[in-house]
Amino acid sequence: PAHGVAAPKLAVPDSVTLEFTASSDRRMFHDNTPLIIHVDGRKVFSGQAKMTNVIGSNEEKSVNEFLSQSISYSQFLQLANGKKGRIDLGAKQFELTTEQLRALQDMQKCVEGPNCW
């Protein structure tokens, strides 16, 4: 067996920042847009996503909006390991696909394990 020094274990983060990007022909969100995260039918987070940038305008019929919100790492784990996830951002509802949930689980493995993918 090879001898070496084990890599130091990374600390688990206190929080995870979720970032959302929307492209449309008009503004869809406000500066503080309600954000609710549901996992397996239970609400695990409720807060306000902050608008971080807007590029374009309604007059140009081309708008890119960027929103951000931090959630606790434990809330992230609930979302990543749930069977069903839904994110409500303002009036929009987004059901997470199996692939999206798997991608969150892969992120968890990168944070908590020695191997990333």
N, C-alpha and C positions, 0 to 999 in steps of 0.2 A: 504494500500500500504506500501511496505517496504521503510524504509528511509536509505539512504546510500550516499556515495560519488561517484559521477560519475567518471569514468576513464578519465584521461586526453586524449584529442584528439591528435593523432599522427600527426606530420607535414608531409605533402605530400613531397616526395623526389624530388630533382632537376633532378635526373637521375635514370636510370635503367640499370643494367649491363646484357647484353645477353652473355651467354656462350654456345659454340658449342663444341660437341665432335664427332669425326669421327673415325671409326675403319675400317681398310682396309688392303689389303696385300701390299700396297705401299703408299708413301706420296701422299696426294692429294692437300695440301695447302702450301702456302709460309708463310714467317714470317709476312708479311703485306698483307693480302688477301683482295681484294675488297669486300665490303659488301654493298648491296643496299636493302632497304626495300620498297616494293610497297604496297599500300593500295588502294583498289578499282580502280586500274589502274593508281594511282598517286605515284610518287616517294616521300617518306617522309623522307628518310635518305640515305645518300651516304657517305661512309668513308672506313676506313681500319680496319679489324679485326686483332688483335694482336695475334700471336702464343704465348701461355703461357707455353706449355709443349708438348714434343713429347716423346712417349715411344715406343721402338722397332725400326726396320729399314726395308728398302726394302729387304735387304739380308735375314732377318729373315722371310720375307713375313707376318709380323704382325706389324702393325703400329697403334698407338692410338695418335690422334692429338687433342689438346685442344686450342680453340681460344676464345677471349673475346673482347667485344666492348660495351662501354656505349653509350646510347642514352638518349635524354631528356625525362622527364616524359610525356611531351605533345606528343612526337612522339610515346611513348609507348601507350598512350591513343588512338591515331589515329589507331594504329595497333590492339589493343584490341577491339575496337568498330567498326572496319571496317567489311564490308560484305565479302570481299576477301582480303587475305594477301599473299604476296609472298616474300620470302627472297632469294636473289641471293648472294651466297658465292663463290667467284671465278667463275668458269665456271658452278657450280652446281646451280640449281634452285629448291626451295622447296615451293610448294603451301601449305599453312596452311589449315588444315582440320577444319571442324566445331567444333570438340572436342578441338582442339588446341586453336582456337579463344575463345571458352568458358572458357578454363583454364586461359587464359590471363585476361578475364573479372573477373574470380574468384579472381585472384591475385589483381586486381584493387579494388574489394570489400573488401579484407583483409586490404589493405592500407587505404582506405577512409572511411570504415564503422566500426561500433562497433562489427560486427559479421564476423567471418572468416569461411565461408562455413556454 
